[in-house]
């Protein structure tokens, strides 16, 4: 119980009065393996399940990444 009270007191004191630094991390999350482009169902040249794989989607994802950098 004493450890819990001490840790709460330290957290409330902002780790001993150390100034917080401004956030500096920049995060981009884009996974080519889980992004798919759905093809139109009326495409007569495609048979079976009409889902495009990563090879069709990577150019689209790169274009989106260039146009909307650092926005999620």
C-alpha positions as CSV (number, residue, x, y, z in Angstrom):
1,X,0.0,0.0,0.0
2,X,2.8,2.4,0.8
3,X,4.4,1.8,-2.7
4,X,1.1,2.7,-4.3
5,X,0.7,5.9,-2.4
6,X,4.3,6.9,-3.1
7,X,4.0,6.3,-6.9
8,X,0.8,8.3,-7.0
9,X,2.5,11.2,-5.2
10,X,5.5,11.1,-7.7
11,X,3.1,11.0,-10.7
12,X,1.2,14.0,-9.3
13,X,4.5,15.9,-8.8
14,X,5.4,15.5,-12.5
15,X,8.3,13.2,-11.8
16,X,10.0,15.5,-9.3
17,X,9.3,18.8,-11.1
18,X,11.1,18.0,-14.4
19,X,9.8,20.1,-17.2
20,X,7.9,18.3,-19.9
21,X,9.5,18.5,-23.3
22,X,7.3,19.2,-26.4
23,X,6.3,16.2,-28.4
24,X,8.8,15.4,-31.2
25,X,7.6,12.1,-32.6
26,X,6.2,11.9,-36.1
27,X,4.2,8.8,-36.9
28,X,3.1,7.4,-40.2
29,X,1.3,4.1,-40.3
30,X,0.7,2.5,-43.7
31,X,0.7,-1.2,-44.3
32,X,0.8,-2.4,-47.9
33,X,-0.1,-5.9,-46.9
34,X,-3.6,-5.1,-45.6
35,X,-4.7,-2.5,-48.1
36,X,-6.8,-3.8,-51.0
37,X,-8.5,-2.2,-53.9
38,X,-11.9,-3.6,-54.8
39,X,-12.3,-4.0,-58.6
40,X,-15.7,-3.4,-60.2
41,X,-17.9,-6.4,-60.2
42,X,-18.9,-5.8,-63.9
43,X,-15.3,-6.2,-65.0
44,X,-15.6,-9.0,-67.6
45,X,-11.8,-9.6,-67.8
46,X,-11.7,-10.7,-64.1
47,X,-13.0,-14.1,-62.9
48,X,-13.5,-15.3,-59.4
49,X,-13.1,-13.0,-56.4
50,X,-12.6,-9.5,-57.6
51,X,-10.0,-8.1,-55.1
52,X,-6.8,-6.4,-56.1
53,X,-3.6,-7.4,-54.2
54,X,-0.8,-5.2,-52.9
55,X,0.9,-5.0,-56.3
56,X,-2.2,-3.0,-57.6
57,X,-2.5,-0.9,-54.4
58,X,1.0,0.2,-53.6
59,X,1.0,3.0,-56.3
60,X,-2.3,4.2,-54.9
61,X,-1.0,4.1,-51.3
62,X,2.2,6.0,-52.3
63,X,0.1,8.7,-54.0
64,X,-2.1,9.0,-50.9
65,X,1.0,9.1,-48.7
66,X,2.5,11.9,-50.8
67,X,-0.7,14.0,-50.8
68,X,-1.7,13.5,-47.2
69,X,1.6,13.3,-45.4
70,X,1.4,12.7,-41.6
71,X,-2.4,12.7,-41.5
72,X,-4.3,9.8,-40.1
